[in-house]
Amino acid sequence: MPCGKDCPPCIIDCGEGKTVSCGEECPAPPPSDKNHCNEYGKCVAGKGKINCSKPEDCESSCKINFQCKPGGGGAVCSENTDCLLEGKKCVLNNGVKQCRPDNCGGKECGVDSECESLETFCDRDCKKCVPGGDTGIECSSDVECQYGCTANNPAQCVFGGAGGICSPYSNDCSSQELRCVLNDNGSRQCIKDDCGGEICSTVANCNQTPTCDSKCQKCVPGGDTRIPCSDDSICKIVNKRPEAKNLNVVNKPCTGNVSFQWTYSDGENDPEYYARLEIDNNADFLYPEFIEDIKYTYPPALNLNQQLVPVKYNVGYYWRVMVLERIGISGSQASEWTYYDGQSGTTNPELAEIYIKTGHPDPSPRFTVSPNPAVVDTTVNFKNSSLCYSDSECNYKWWFGDPHTPPESPDSTNSSASHSYAVKKTYYTATLEVCDEQQCCPASRDVTITPKGLKDLPIWKEISPFW
């Protein structure tokens, strides 16, 4: 039964005797060294591992080791994979110069000490105050680098301007159109802002219902969608994260390599532009034995990723992969880590399975040719550097392409060999086959044979007809 007027009031306890009604936020505690960040990323009273004086201090950000933690100091993040997208740059963290993963930082760096002697200047692209910023304009905090367009004509780019974000170092406002926007207090303005709604000449033109604008994902009067809104948060488009699927390992006989394979999948068909493969003999991947970063100018055919890696026989390996999608011109989003599980892959690291390369270790034929190119009738040396894992000795067969080619009788059965070619040719194909008691593996190289040099030809001398 509903309790009607006798229902108790809905109250939230904010601690230290403070309460608010349901739906309201607890007030932020006053600045104090006795406040700390709780497990939910809130700045609350009491001592803890991470001190705070304002709510922003508890936002998760990238640490120097690419982990996403409260108070990390680098780019704002929500999980560790976000930090892998950022390069290490000099940033200003609560007045302290640090080296952190953050693409909006100043000078590139490796450790904090590289940033400590740098002066802080505004950064042109991100409009932040950073050590080694590229404008040369001195600053002490980000607010000194934030600018917006004014409503006057001609519009000016000034600190605190309510219009579109602009740069004081170039005349951005002159290229922006007058459009309808909503201020933070919900009032309408007609101002220079390419991310606004309807084009306007005065605020009287801005009486349209606020709807989401698809270009900039903002809530504006006369946005180009039919989605009603009251603030920008409603207009953020949710883009599903890409996935790595069908993790598989394919042995490549006679090479010593295996092919680690996976397919890229994305619900919005955004293209893949980056992938990271990690292989380790420990499930924690703290110090992977193999790391490969793959950047694609063009997405791989059929979204199939393949990476050849030399692995040892009868040794257990864990492996995982992360893929990134390109969103628009410069946006990106990473998948979760996907772990090999012997099936199609899993995002749960506890279900990861070990891959072991088993079976008979094939010979791995390898050789070098010197010199190459070579001259007719000179000695060409074929140096064998093959790997043979058999307990018994391996056998070797050479075909120089002159006079014989496989499967004819070999020209030599020595471990290494030499040969001279009597006739010039763009290339001869030399082949080495290495055999143990179970398997024969071939490898081939092209050898170019050129004619004898000018020193072997008659010397011509031009004689003047007037001599």
Secondary structure by P-SEA (a helix, b strand, c coil): ccccccccccccccccccccccccccccccccccbbbccccccccccccccccccccccbbbcccccccccccccccccaaaaaaccbbbbbcccccccccccccccccccccccccbbbbbbccccccccccccccccccccccbbbbccccccccccccccccccccccccccccbbbbbcccccccccccccccccccccccccccbbbbccccccccccccccccccccccbbbbbbbbbcccccccccccccccbbbbbbbcccccccbbbbbbccccccccccbbbbbbbcccccccbbbbbbbbbccbbbbbbbbbbbbcccccccccccccccccccccccccbbbbbbcccccbbbbbccccccccccbbbbbbbbcccccccbbbbbbbcccccccccccccccccccccccccccbbbbbbbbbcccbbbbbbbbbbbbccccccccbbbbbbccc
